[in-house]
Amino acid sequence: MNDGSFIWRMESEMRKGESILRREKPKFKQIIDAAVVVIAEHGYHQAQVSKIAKQAGVADGTIYLYFKNKEDILISLFQEKMGAFIEKIEQETEGISSPLEKLYVLVKTHFSALAADPHMAVVTQLELRQSNKELRHRINEVLKGYLRLIDRIIMEGMEKGEFRQDLDVRLTRQMIFGTLDETVTTWVMNEQKYDLAALADPVYELLVKGCAAGR
């Protein structure tokens, strides 16, 4: 391991430790949930810390006991929500041996989770993408955990013969995530007027026709 790699890993572990300590503080989730509502309703650029504090029912100064600035709040809420989302999928696929069934759980959970939290859907599909380049880079780093989860399902599917053997894992993952992401974005842009969760089955069937062996 070279010095650069060692330092990066140490910094990564330190950030994880800081994140755990923050999550254990009593008002962390309260502020995160308030930030989701404020950013969704006012837009990221108009979501002042004072508005988030008011929504959370805390003093402005309390925010800075948990977060450095508004950008830190945005990254933290995405880390928190994405971490919980990945954990939920892993729990629901535990004990499932079929990669195709795991893919179905992933599709269903992706849609149902965002359908159940319309504010978070607006934040993930619209507001996160309006942040600056540096923030988008940090958000993409968080997203990698989800993309690796998709990769594992694809590779397991190929190993077990449920997925086509000629699949390009990276391209297939882009297709799967891109399809889910665009479906949710379209739902948000249409003011969430229809049942997003009901699209899980047809979207899954579409993905299976592109991935599964013998189809």
Residue pairs with C-beta under 8 A, 6 or more apart in sequence:
1 9
19 76
19 79
22 28
22 66
22 76
23 29
23 80
25 65
25 66
27 56
27 58
27 62
27 66
28 66
29 80
30 56
30 57
30 58
31 52
31 53
31 56
31 58
31 62
31 63
31 66
31 67
31 73
32 73
32 76
32 77
32 80
32 81
33 56
34 52
34 53
34 55
34 56
34 57
35 47
35 52
35 55
35 56
35 73
35 74
35 77
36 77
36 81
36 117
36 119
36 120
36 123
37 55
37 119
38 47
38 51
38 52
38 55
39 47
39 74
39 122
39 123
39 127
40 118
40 119
40 120
40 122
40 123
40 127
41 119
42 51
43 127
43 130
44 74
44 127
44 128
44 130
44 131
45 130
47 70
48 70
49 60
49 63
49 64
49 69
49 70
49 73
50 60
52 63
52 70
52 73
53 59
53 60
53 62
53 63
56 62
56 63
63 73
67 73
67 76
71 131
71 135
74 128
74 131
74 135
74 139
75 135
75 138
75 139
75 142
77 123
78 124
78 128
78 139
78 142
79 142
81 120
81 124
82 142
82 143
82 145
82 146
83 145
85 109
85 113
85 146
86 145
86 146
86 149
88 109
88 113
89 105
89 106
89 109
89 149
90 149
92 105
92 109
93 101
93 102
93 105
93 106
96 102
96 105
98 160
98 162
99 153
99 154
99 156
99 157
99 160
99 162
99 163
100 157
100 162
100 163
100 208
100 212
102 153
102 156
103 153
103 157
103 176
103 204
103 207
103 208
103 211
104 200
104 204
106 149
106 150
106 153
107 180
107 200
107 203
107 204
107 207
108 197
108 200
108 204
110 180
110 184
111 180
111 183
111 184
111 196
111 197
111 199
111 200
111 203
112 196
112 197
112 200
114 120
114 121
114 124
114 184
114 196
115 121
115 192
115 195
115 196
115 197
118 192
121 184
121 187
121 188
121 192
122 188
124 184
125 181
125 184
125 185
125 188
126 185
126 188
128 136
128 139
129 136
131 139
146 177
147 173
147 177
150 173
150 176
150 177
151 169
151 170
151 173
154 163
154 167
154 169
154 172
154 173
154 176
154 211
155 169
157 163
157 211
157 212
158 164
158 165
158 167
158 169
161 213
162 212
162 213
163 172
163 211
163 212
163 213
164 211
164 212
164 213
165 213
167 211
172 210
172 211
175 207
175 210
176 207
176 211
179 203
179 206
179 207
180 203
183 196
183 199
183 203
184 196
187 194
187 196
187 199
208 215
209 215
